Amino acid sequence: LHRQAEQTCKQLLRTQEEHERLLQAAMEQAEALEHSLRSTEAVLAERAAQLEDAQAQLSRNKLLIEDLREENRGVAMALQTAELKQKSTEEKNQLLEGQASALKQLIGKITPASLSG
């Protein structure tokens, strides 16, 4: 009975030591997981900040693009106005050239008559 009690005690001691080793391993694993979790949270926080910065930059870029579109509309209207003025100027120039040609012909007819008279 005494020997059986000693064996049972030794078995309980081995079981207790095994449980302590398992508990220690579980605690170390939990600490490693907690460290990994903190690292992951830090990386996620950094990525979130980067995404917020990118979103802010995207918003600024959208505003700049809209400003450029508005400016382009103004430039297009100014260009159209300039083209219309150029066309009108060319038409007036052609008219003046026609008048100058007619005037030269008239002067050419008047000049010989006034020299001979």
DSSP file (Angstrom, degrees, kcal/mol; ACC not computed):
  #  RESIDUE AA STRUCTURE BP1 BP2  ACC     N-H-->O    O-->H-N    N-H-->O    O-->H-N    TCO  KAPPA ALPHA  PHI   PSI    X-CA   Y-CA   Z-CA
    1    1 A L     >        0   0    0      0, 0.0     4,-2.4     0, 0.0     5,-0.2   0.000 360.0 360.0 360.0 -41.8    0.0    0.0    0.0
    2    2 A H  H  >  +     0   0    0      2,-0.2     4,-2.2     1,-0.2     5,-0.1   0.918 360.0  47.5 -63.7 -42.2    2.9    2.3    0.9
    3    3 A R  H  > S+     0   0    0      1,-0.2     4,-2.5     2,-0.2    -1,-0.2   0.892 111.2  50.8 -65.5 -39.9    4.6    1.5   -2.4
    4    4 A Q  H  > S+     0   0    0      2,-0.2     4,-2.4     1,-0.2    -1,-0.2   0.884 109.4  51.2 -65.4 -37.7    1.4    2.1   -4.3
    5    5 A A  H  X S+     0   0    0     -4,-2.4     4,-2.5     2,-0.2    -2,-0.2   0.899 110.2  49.7 -65.8 -41.2    1.0    5.4   -2.5
    6    6 A E  H  X S+     0   0    0     -4,-2.2     4,-2.9     2,-0.2    -2,-0.2   0.921 111.5  48.2 -63.3 -44.0    4.5    6.4   -3.5
    7    7 A Q  H  X S+     0   0    0     -4,-2.5     4,-2.8     2,-0.2    -2,-0.2   0.912 112.1  49.0 -62.9 -42.0    3.9    5.5   -7.1
    8    8 A T  H  X S+     0   0    0     -4,-2.4     4,-2.8     2,-0.2    -1,-0.2   0.911 111.8  49.8 -63.4 -41.1    0.7    7.4   -7.1
    9    9 A C  H  X S+     0   0    0     -4,-2.5     4,-2.6     2,-0.2    -2,-0.2   0.925 112.2  47.0 -62.6 -45.2    2.5   10.4   -5.6
   10   10 A K  H  X S+     0   0    0     -4,-2.9     4,-2.8     2,-0.2    -2,-0.2   0.904 112.7  49.9 -63.2 -41.2    5.3   10.2   -8.2
   11   11 A Q  H  X S+     0   0    0     -4,-2.8     4,-2.7     2,-0.2    -2,-0.2   0.915 112.0  47.7 -63.2 -43.4    2.6    9.9  -10.9
   12   12 A L  H  X S+     0   0    0     -4,-2.8     4,-2.8     2,-0.2    -2,-0.2   0.896 111.9  50.5 -64.2 -39.3    0.8   12.9   -9.6
   13   13 A L  H  X S+     0   0    0     -4,-2.6     4,-2.7     2,-0.2    -2,-0.2   0.925 111.7  47.0 -64.6 -44.6    4.1   14.8   -9.4
   14   14 A R  H  X S+     0   0    0     -4,-2.8     4,-2.7     2,-0.2    -2,-0.2   0.919 113.7  49.0 -61.7 -42.7    4.9   13.9  -13.0
   15   15 A T  H  X S+     0   0    0     -4,-2.7     4,-2.6     2,-0.2    -2,-0.2   0.917 111.8  48.7 -62.4 -43.3    1.4   15.0  -14.0
   16   16 A Q  H  X S+     0   0    0     -4,-2.8     4,-2.4     2,-0.2    -2,-0.2   0.919 112.0  48.7 -63.9 -43.3    1.7   18.2  -12.1
   17   17 A E  H  X S+     0   0    0     -4,-2.7     4,-2.5     2,-0.2    -2,-0.2   0.907 112.0  49.4 -62.6 -42.0    5.2   18.9  -13.7
   18   18 A E  H  X S+     0   0    0     -4,-2.7     4,-2.7     2,-0.2    -2,-0.2   0.913 110.9  49.6 -63.2 -42.5    3.7   18.2  -17.2
   19   19 A H  H  X S+     0   0    0     -4,-2.6     4,-2.8     2,-0.2    -2,-0.2   0.898 110.4  50.5 -63.6 -39.6    0.8   20.5  -16.5
   20   20 A E  H  X S+     0   0    0     -4,-2.4     4,-2.8     2,-0.2    -2,-0.2   0.903 111.1  48.5 -65.0 -40.7    3.2   23.2  -15.4
   21   21 A R  H  X S+     0   0    0     -4,-2.5     4,-2.7     2,-0.2    -2,-0.2   0.929 113.5  47.0 -63.3 -44.3    5.3   22.8  -18.6
   22   22 A L  H  X S+     0   0    0     -4,-2.7     4,-2.6     2,-0.2    -2,-0.2   0.908 112.9  49.1 -63.0 -41.5    2.1   22.9  -20.7
   23   23 A L  H  X S+     0   0    0     -4,-2.8     4,-2.6     2,-0.2    -2,-0.2   0.924 111.7  49.0 -63.3 -44.2    0.9   26.0  -18.8
   24   24 A Q  H  X S+     0   0    0     -4,-2.8     4,-2.5     2,-0.2    -2,-0.2   0.921 112.6  47.9 -61.3 -44.7    4.3   27.6  -19.3
   25   25 A A  H  X S+     0   0    0     -4,-2.7     4,-2.5     1,-0.2    -1,-0.2   0.900 112.0  49.8 -62.7 -41.3    4.3   26.8  -23.0
   26   26 A A  H  X S+     0   0    0     -4,-2.6     4,-2.4     2,-0.2    -2,-0.2   0.896 111.0  49.3 -65.0 -39.7    0.7   28.1  -23.3
   27   27 A M  H  X S+     0   0    0     -4,-2.6     4,-2.5     2,-0.2    -2,-0.2   0.911 111.7  48.5 -65.9 -41.7    1.7   31.4  -21.5
   28   28 A E  H  X S+     0   0    0     -4,-2.5     4,-2.5     2,-0.2    -2,-0.2   0.906 112.5  48.7 -64.1 -40.7    4.7   31.8  -23.8
   29   29 A Q  H  X S+     0   0    0     -4,-2.5     4,-2.5     2,-0.2    -2,-0.2   0.898 110.7  50.8 -64.7 -40.1    2.5   31.2  -26.8
   30   30 A A  H  X S+     0   0    0     -4,-2.4     4,-2.5     2,-0.2    -2,-0.2   0.905 110.7  48.9 -64.5 -41.0   -0.1   33.7  -25.5
   31   31 A E  H  X S+     0   0    0     -4,-2.5     4,-2.6     2,-0.2    -2,-0.2   0.914 111.5  49.4 -63.6 -42.6    2.6   36.3  -25.0
   32   32 A A  H  X S+     0   0    0     -4,-2.5     4,-2.5     1,-0.2    -2,-0.2   0.910 112.4  47.8 -63.1 -41.3    3.9   35.7  -28.5
   33   33 A L  H  X S+     0   0    0     -4,-2.5     4,-2.6     2,-0.2    -2,-0.2   0.889 111.1  50.9 -65.7 -39.1    0.4   36.0  -29.9
   34   34 A E  H  X S+     0   0    0     -4,-2.5     4,-2.5     2,-0.2    -2,-0.2   0.914 111.5  47.7 -65.0 -42.2   -0.1   39.2  -27.9
   35   35 A H  H  X S+     0   0    0     -4,-2.6     4,-2.4     2,-0.2    -2,-0.2   0.922 112.6  49.2 -62.5 -44.2    3.1   40.7  -29.3
   36   36 A S  H  X S+     0   0    0     -4,-2.5     4,-2.6     1,-0.2    -2,-0.2   0.898 110.4  51.3 -61.8 -40.7    2.1   39.6  -32.8
   37   37 A L  H  X S+     0   0    0     -4,-2.6     4,-2.7     2,-0.2    -2,-0.2   0.921 109.8  48.9 -63.2 -44.7   -1.3   41.2  -32.3
   38   38 A R  H  X S+     0   0    0     -4,-2.5     4,-2.3     2,-0.2    -2,-0.2   0.905 112.2  49.0 -62.4 -40.8    0.3   44.5  -31.1
   39   39 A S  H  X S+     0   0    0     -4,-2.4     4,-2.4     2,-0.2    -2,-0.2   0.920 112.1  48.4 -63.8 -43.1    2.6   44.5  -34.1
   40   40 A T  H  X S+     0   0    0     -4,-2.6     4,-2.7     1,-0.2    -2,-0.2   0.902 110.4  51.3 -64.0 -41.7   -0.2   43.9  -36.5
   41   41 A E  H  X S+     0   0    0     -4,-2.7     4,-2.5     2,-0.2    -1,-0.2   0.901 109.9  50.2 -62.6 -40.0   -2.3   46.6  -34.9
   42   42 A A  H  X S+     0   0    0     -4,-2.3     4,-2.3     2,-0.2    -2,-0.2   0.920 111.7  47.4 -64.3 -43.2    0.6   49.0  -35.3
   43   43 A V  H  X S+     0   0    0     -4,-2.4     4,-2.7     1,-0.2    -2,-0.2   0.915 112.9  49.3 -63.2 -42.8    1.0   48.1  -39.0
   44   44 A L  H  X S+     0   0    0     -4,-2.7     4,-2.6     2,-0.2    -2,-0.2   0.893 110.0  50.9 -64.8 -39.1   -2.7   48.5  -39.5
   45   45 A A  H  X S+     0   0    0     -4,-2.5     4,-2.2     2,-0.2    -1,-0.2   0.910 111.3  48.4 -64.0 -41.1   -2.7   51.9  -37.8
   46   46 A E  H  X S+     0   0    0     -4,-2.3     4,-2.4     2,-0.2    -2,-0.2   0.925 112.5  47.8 -64.3 -44.6    0.1   53.0  -40.0
   47   47 A R  H  X S+     0   0    0     -4,-2.7     4,-2.7     2,-0.2    -2,-0.2   0.888 110.2  52.8 -63.4 -38.8   -1.7   51.7  -43.2
   48   48 A A  H  X S+     0   0    0     -4,-2.6     4,-2.3     2,-0.2    -1,-0.2   0.916 109.6  48.5 -63.0 -41.9   -4.9   53.5  -42.1
   49   49 A A  H  X S+     0   0    0     -4,-2.2     4,-2.4     2,-0.2    -2,-0.2   0.910 111.6  49.9 -64.0 -41.2   -2.9   56.7  -41.7
   50   50 A Q  H  X S+     0   0    0     -4,-2.4     4,-2.6     1,-0.2    -2,-0.2   0.906 110.9  49.4 -63.0 -41.0   -1.4   56.2  -45.1
   51   51 A L  H  X S+     0   0    0     -4,-2.7     4,-2.6     2,-0.2    -1,-0.2   0.885 109.7  51.2 -66.3 -37.7   -4.8   55.6  -46.6
   52   52 A E  H  X S+     0   0    0     -4,-2.3     4,-2.5     2,-0.2    -2,-0.2   0.921 111.3  48.0 -64.0 -42.6   -6.2   58.7  -45.0
   53   53 A D  H  X S+     0   0    0     -4,-2.4     4,-2.6     2,-0.2    -2,-0.2   0.920 112.2  49.2 -62.0 -43.1   -3.3   60.7  -46.4
   54   54 A A  H  X S+     0   0    0     -4,-2.6     4,-2.5     1,-0.2    -2,-0.2   0.896 110.7  50.5 -63.3 -39.6   -3.9   59.2  -49.8
   55   55 A Q  H  X S+     0   0    0     -4,-2.6     4,-2.3     2,-0.2    -1,-0.2   0.908 110.6  49.1 -64.6 -41.7   -7.6   60.0  -49.6
   56   56 A A  H  X S+     0   0    0     -4,-2.5     4,-2.3     2,-0.2    -2,-0.2   0.920 112.2  48.3 -63.6 -42.9   -6.9   63.6  -48.6
   57   57 A Q  H  X S+     0   0    0     -4,-2.6     4,-2.7     1,-0.2    -2,-0.2   0.901 110.2  52.3 -63.3 -40.5   -4.4   63.9  -51.6
   58   58 A L  H  X S+     0   0    0     -4,-2.5     4,-2.4     2,-0.2    -1,-0.2   0.903 108.9  50.0 -62.1 -41.6   -7.1   62.4  -53.9
   59   59 A S  H  X S+     0   0    0     -4,-2.3     4,-2.0     2,-0.2    -2,-0.2   0.919 111.5  48.1 -63.2 -43.0   -9.6   64.9  -52.7
   60   60 A R  H  X S+     0   0    0     -4,-2.3     4,-2.5     1,-0.2    -2,-0.2   0.916 111.3  51.0 -62.7 -41.9   -7.1   67.8  -53.3
   61   61 A N  H  X S+     0   0    0     -4,-2.7     4,-2.7     1,-0.2    -2,-0.2   0.893 107.3  53.2 -63.0 -39.3   -6.4   66.4  -56.8
   62   62 A K  H  X S+     0   0    0     -4,-2.4     4,-2.3     2,-0.2    -1,-0.2   0.911 109.8  48.4 -61.8 -41.1  -10.1   66.2  -57.6
   63   63 A L  H  X S+     0   0    0     -4,-2.0     4,-2.5     2,-0.2    -2,-0.2   0.916 111.8  49.3 -64.8 -42.3  -10.5   69.9  -56.7
   64   64 A L  H  X S+     0   0    0     -4,-2.5     4,-2.6     2,-0.2    -2,-0.2   0.907 110.5  50.7 -62.6 -41.1   -7.4   70.8  -58.8
   65   65 A I  H  X S+     0   0    0     -4,-2.7     4,-2.6     2,-0.2    -1,-0.2   0.914 110.3  49.0 -63.0 -42.5   -8.8   68.8  -61.7
   66   66 A E  H  X S+     0   0    0     -4,-2.3     4,-2.3     2,-0.2    -1,-0.2   0.911 110.9  50.6 -64.3 -40.8  -12.1   70.6  -61.5
   67   67 A D  H  X S+     0   0    0     -4,-2.5     4,-2.6     1,-0.2    -2,-0.2   0.916 111.2  49.0 -60.9 -42.7  -10.3   73.9  -61.3
   68   68 A L  H  X S+     0   0    0     -4,-2.6     4,-2.9     2,-0.2    -2,-0.2   0.891 109.4  51.7 -65.4 -38.8   -8.4   73.0  -64.4
   69   69 A R  H  X S+     0   0    0     -4,-2.6     4,-2.3     2,-0.2    -1,-0.2   0.926 111.1  47.7 -61.9 -43.2  -11.5   71.9  -66.3
   70   70 A E  H  X S+     0   0    0     -4,-2.3     4,-2.0     2,-0.2    -2,-0.2   0.919 113.0  48.3 -63.5 -43.1  -13.1   75.3  -65.4
   71   71 A E  H  X S+     0   0    0     -4,-2.6     4,-2.6     1,-0.2    -2,-0.2   0.906 109.9  52.5 -63.6 -41.1  -10.0   77.1  -66.6
   72   72 A N  H  X S+     0   0    0     -4,-2.9     4,-2.9     1,-0.2    -2,-0.2   0.885 106.1  53.7 -62.1 -38.9  -10.0   75.0  -69.8
   73   73 A R  H  X S+     0   0    0     -4,-2.3     4,-2.2     2,-0.2    -1,-0.2   0.924 110.3  47.5 -60.7 -42.1  -13.6   76.0  -70.5
   74   74 A G  H  X S+     0   0    0     -4,-2.0     4,-2.4     2,-0.2    -2,-0.2   0.910 112.7  48.1 -64.2 -42.2  -12.6   79.6  -70.1
   75   75 A V  H  X S+     0   0    0     -4,-2.6     4,-2.7     2,-0.2    -2,-0.2   0.901 110.3  52.0 -65.3 -40.5   -9.6   79.2  -72.4
   76   76 A A  H  X S+     0   0    0     -4,-2.9     4,-2.4     2,-0.2    -1,-0.2   0.904 110.9  47.6 -62.7 -41.1  -11.8   77.4  -75.0
   77   77 A M  H  X S+     0   0    0     -4,-2.2     4,-2.4     2,-0.2    -1,-0.2   0.915 112.7  48.6 -66.7 -41.0  -14.3   80.2  -75.0
   78   78 A A  H  X S+     0   0    0     -4,-2.4     4,-2.5     2,-0.2    -2,-0.2   0.895 111.7  50.1 -64.4 -39.4  -11.5   82.8  -75.3
   79   79 A L  H  X S+     0   0    0     -4,-2.7     4,-2.6     2,-0.2    -2,-0.2   0.910 110.0  49.8 -64.6 -42.5  -10.0   80.8  -78.2
   80   80 A Q  H  X S+     0   0    0     -4,-2.4     4,-2.3     2,-0.2    -2,-0.2   0.914 111.8  48.8 -62.6 -42.3  -13.4   80.6  -79.9
   81   81 A T  H  X S+     0   0    0     -4,-2.4     4,-2.4     2,-0.2    -2,-0.2   0.917 111.6  49.3 -63.3 -42.8  -13.8   84.4  -79.5
   82   82 A A  H  X S+     0   0    0     -4,-2.5     4,-2.6     1,-0.2    -2,-0.2   0.894 110.0  51.4 -64.2 -39.6  -10.3   84.9  -80.9
   83   83 A E  H  X S+     0   0    0     -4,-2.6     4,-2.5     2,-0.2    -1,-0.2   0.905 110.2  49.1 -63.7 -41.0  -11.0   82.7  -83.9
   84   84 A L  H  X S+     0   0    0     -4,-2.3     4,-2.4     2,-0.2    -2,-0.2   0.904 112.2  48.0 -64.6 -40.3  -14.2   84.6  -84.6
   85   85 A K  H  X S+     0   0    0     -4,-2.4     4,-2.7     2,-0.2    -2,-0.2   0.901 111.2  51.1 -66.1 -39.6  -12.3   87.9  -84.4
   86   86 A Q  H  X S+     0   0    0     -4,-2.6     4,-2.7     2,-0.2    -2,-0.2   0.919 110.7  48.4 -63.2 -42.9   -9.5   86.5  -86.6
   87   87 A K  H  X S+     0   0    0     -4,-2.5     4,-2.3     2,-0.2    -2,-0.2   0.917 112.9  48.0 -62.4 -43.2  -12.1   85.4  -89.2
   88   88 A S  H  X S+     0   0    0     -4,-2.4     4,-2.4     1,-0.2    -2,-0.2   0.906 112.2  49.5 -64.3 -40.6  -13.8   88.8  -89.1
   89   89 A T  H  X S+     0   0    0     -4,-2.7     4,-2.6     2,-0.2    -2,-0.2   0.904 110.1  50.6 -64.9 -41.3  -10.4   90.5  -89.4
   90   90 A E  H  X S+     0   0    0     -4,-2.7     4,-2.5     2,-0.2    -2,-0.2   0.900 110.6  49.4 -63.2 -40.3   -9.5   88.3  -92.4
   91   91 A E  H  X S+     0   0    0     -4,-2.3     4,-2.2     2,-0.2    -2,-0.2   0.919 112.8  46.8 -64.6 -42.4  -12.9   89.2  -94.1
   92   92 A K  H  X S+     0   0    0     -4,-2.4     4,-2.8     2,-0.2    -2,-0.2   0.889 111.1  52.9 -64.9 -38.4  -12.3   92.9  -93.5
   93   93 A N  H  X S+     0   0    0     -4,-2.6     4,-2.8     2,-0.2    -2,-0.2   0.912 108.8  48.8 -63.1 -43.1   -8.7   92.5  -94.8
   94   94 A Q  H  X S+     0   0    0     -4,-2.5     4,-2.4     2,-0.2    -1,-0.2   0.912 111.7  49.8 -62.4 -41.6  -10.0   90.9  -98.0
   95   95 A L  H  X S+     0   0    0     -4,-2.2     4,-2.5     2,-0.2    -2,-0.2   0.924 112.1  47.4 -62.2 -44.3  -12.6   93.7  -98.4
   96   96 A L  H  X S+     0   0    0     -4,-2.8     4,-3.0     2,-0.2    -2,-0.2   0.894 110.2  52.4 -65.2 -38.8   -9.8   96.3  -97.9
   97   97 A E  H  X S+     0   0    0     -4,-2.8     4,-2.5     2,-0.2    -1,-0.2   0.905 110.3  48.9 -62.2 -40.1   -7.6   94.6 -100.4
   98   98 A G  H  X S+     0   0    0     -4,-2.4     4,-2.4     2,-0.2    -2,-0.2   0.914 113.0  47.0 -63.7 -42.4  -10.4   94.6 -102.9
   99   99 A Q  H  X S+     0   0    0     -4,-2.5     4,-2.5     2,-0.2    -2,-0.2   0.899 111.8  50.7 -66.5 -39.0  -11.0   98.3 -102.2
  100  100 A A  H  X S+     0   0    0     -4,-3.0     4,-2.5     2,-0.2    -2,-0.2   0.910 110.9  49.1 -64.8 -40.6   -7.3   99.0 -102.5
  101  101 A S  H  X S+     0   0    0     -4,-2.5     4,-2.3     2,-0.2    -2,-0.2   0.923 112.5  47.4 -63.8 -43.9   -7.1   97.1 -105.8
  102  102 A A  H  X S+     0   0    0     -4,-2.4     4,-2.3     1,-0.2    -2,-0.2   0.894 112.0  50.9 -63.8 -38.4  -10.1   99.1 -107.1
  103  103 A L  H  X S+     0   0    0     -4,-2.5     4,-2.9     2,-0.2    -2,-0.2   0.899 108.8  51.0 -65.9 -40.4   -8.5  102.3 -105.9
  104  104 A K  H  X S+     0   0    0     -4,-2.5     4,-2.8     2,-0.2    -2,-0.2   0.908 110.6  49.2 -62.3 -41.8   -5.3  101.5 -107.7
  105  105 A Q  H  X S+     0   0    0     -4,-2.3     4,-1.8     2,-0.2    -2,-0.2   0.918 112.5  47.8 -64.1 -41.3   -7.2  100.8 -110.9
  106  106 A L  H  X S+     0   0    0     -4,-2.3     4,-2.5     2,-0.2    -2,-0.2   0.919 113.0  47.6 -64.8 -43.1   -9.0  104.1 -110.6
  107  107 A I  H  X S+     0   0    0     -4,-2.9     4,-3.0     1,-0.2    -2,-0.2   0.899 109.3  54.9 -63.8 -39.6   -5.8  106.0 -109.9
  108  108 A G  H  < S+     0   0    0     -4,-2.8    -1,-0.2     1,-0.2    -2,-0.2   0.863 112.1  43.4 -61.5 -35.1   -4.2  104.2 -112.9
  109  109 A K  H  X S+     0   0    0     -4,-1.8     4,-1.0     2,-0.2    -2,-0.2   0.867 116.9  46.0 -76.7 -37.0   -7.1  105.5 -115.1
  110  110 A I  H  X S+     0   0    0     -4,-2.5     4,-2.4     1,-0.2     5,-0.2   0.897 105.3  59.8 -74.1 -40.0   -7.0  109.0 -113.6
  111  111 A T  H  X S+     0   0    0     -4,-3.0     4,-1.9     1,-0.2     5,-0.2   0.919 105.3  44.8 -61.4 -49.6   -3.3  109.5 -113.7
  112  112 A P  H  > S+     0   0    0      0, 0.0     4,-1.8     0, 0.0    -1,-0.2   0.887 114.0  52.0 -63.4 -34.2   -2.7  109.1 -117.5
  113  113 A A  H  X S+     0   0    0     -4,-1.0     4,-1.0     1,-0.2    -2,-0.2   0.905 111.0  46.0 -68.4 -38.8   -5.7  111.3 -118.2
  114  114 A S  H  < S+     0   0    0     -4,-2.4    -1,-0.2     1,-0.2    -3,-0.2   0.794 112.3  51.5 -75.9 -26.1   -4.5  114.1 -115.9
  115  115 A L  H  < S+     0   0    0     -4,-1.9    -1,-0.2    -5,-0.2    -2,-0.2   0.837 112.4  45.0 -75.7 -33.7   -1.0  113.9 -117.4
  116  116 A S  H  <        0   0    0     -4,-1.8    -2,-0.2    -5,-0.2    -1,-0.2   0.677 360.0 360.0 -84.6 -15.2   -2.2  114.2 -120.9
  117  117 A G     <        0   0    0     -4,-1.0    -1,-0.2    -5,-0.2    -2,-0.1   0.444 360.0 360.0 -91.3 360.0   -4.6  117.0 -120.3
